[in-house]
Amino acid sequence: ELLKYLQDAKSQENTQSSYPKENLQSCLEFKADKNNGSTNPASANPRSSASRGKRASDAKRRPLNSFIAFRSYYSVMFPDLTQKAKSGILRFLWQNDPFKAKWAILAKAYSIIRDDHDSDVSLEPFLGLNAQFIGIIGPSRYLEVMGWQLDVDDQQQYTIARVKATTAN
């Protein structure tokens, strides 16, 4: 059912235009700020400081991106690294991950559950409970199963190297 839902949503995205014609015109209109010489969108609506950080209770939240789910799940593999170092490594691993479709399913499932329940649903516990059911490799085994090795040089530069063929299906 979820797979059919994802396929239907994808086909609808492909048939719809990214920018409706009425919004395209407002995006293209700019006005010049005569005092500073900068340009601002004509329809720009500055947000008040009171609205920042608060979400309207009836507002629909954006769906979880599959990379964000991947990053959240696997960032625990590198507890001693800085966020900057983790980011580069996880981006590389994501680019080479053969399970992107599974991550899309998990992200969609999380988004549906999060949006349909009044109480907060945390991402990390959700992934910890559900990733195993669709064949996602656990963080403690990921590098080994996927054939990767993390190396660090004398200047604290990290590199990922393929040391063996992938053993995952």
N, C-alpha and C positions, 0 to 999 in steps of 0.2 A: 504494500500500500504506500509506504513512504517513498519507495523508488519510483512508483508511478506518479506520485505527487511532485517529486523533484523533476521528473522528465516533463510533466505538463507545465510546471513553472518555468523551466528552461525554454520550452518552445514558445511560451507567451512572451518571455523576455526578448527572444529573437525576432518576434513579429511586431513588437511595439517599438516606436521611435524613442530614442533616449531623451529628446527634448521636444515637448509639444510646441507647435508653432507659436502659440500665444506667449509662452515663456521664453522662446528663443529671441524674440524681439526685445524683451526687457533685459535679457542677458547681454545683448549687443549694444544697448544704449548706455552711454556714459556721459557724465557731466564733469566739467572741469571745476576744480576748486580754485577760484580766482586768487585767493589769499596765498595759498601754498603751491599752486601749480600742479597739484597731484590730481589724479582722476579717481573717481569713485563710481561704482555702479549707480545708475539713476534710481533703481529700486532698492538701494541699500537701506536696511532698517537696523540701526545699531541696537544691540541687545542691552537691556538694562542689567546692572549687576545683580539685581534680585532674581533674574531669570536664569542666571548661570548656575549650573550644578543641580538644578531641580528639573524633574521631568513631570509633565502633566500626567495625572494618573490614567487618563484615557488615551494617551499618545501611544501609538504602536512603536515598539522598539525595533531597531535595525537587526536583521538576522546576523548571527555569529558567522564570521568569516572562517573558513576551514583552516587557513594558516594560523589564525589566532588560537584555535583549538589545539592544533599541532604544537605550537610554541608553548602554550600553557602546560600541556601534558609532558613535554620532553625537557622543559627548562630545568627541571629538578635534577637532570643528569649532570649538571655543571654547577654545583652549589658554591664553589670557591671562585668562580669567574665573575668578572664585572658584567654588567648588563650589556655593555658595548661588545665585549667578546662573545657573550652568549648569542647576541643578536646575529652576528655574522655567521657563526657556526650553525645556528638553527635555520637561518635563511638558506645556507648551502645544503643542509640535510633535507629541507623541504623541497628544494629544486630537484633533488635526486630521489625523493621518496616515491615508491611505486604505489602507495596506498591513498592517493589523493581522493579517490572516489569514496573510500571508507570515511575519510575525514569530513567530506561534504555531507555524508549521511549523518554522522554524529553531530555536526554543527547544526544541521537542519532540525534534528530531533531535539537538541538542546533548546534551540530558539522556540520551537513549538511549545515545549514543556514550560519554559520560562515565561512565555507570553500568556499561557492558559491557566497559570496558577497564581493565586494572590500572594502567596508567600515567596520570598526570594529563593531562587534555585541557584546554588553556587556552581560555577563551571568545573572547578577542580574535582570535587566529590562526584559530580555527574560523570566526568570522563573516567575517573578511577573505577567507578562501578560498571560502566557500560562499554568501555573500549575493548575489553577482553571478549565480549560477546560477538563482536564482528571481526575479530582477528587482528586487532592492533597489538603490536609488540610492546611489551612493558618497557619503561625507561631503563631499568637495570640491565636489560638484554639487547636493547636496540642497536647500539654500535657493533656489538659482536655479531648478532644475527645478520645485520645488513653488510657486514664486512668492512666496517670503517674503523680507523684508529685515530685518536686525537693525539697530536704531537705538539710539543712546545719547544721553541728554540731558546738560546741563551738571552735573547732580547724580549722574552715573554710574548712572542708572536705565535699564534695558534694556527695549526694546519690540520686538515682532515685528509687522510690518505686511505685509499682502498687497499686493504691487505689480503682480502680473499673474496671469492664470489659470494653473492647473496645466497643465503640458505632459506629465506622465507618464501612462502608461496603467495 
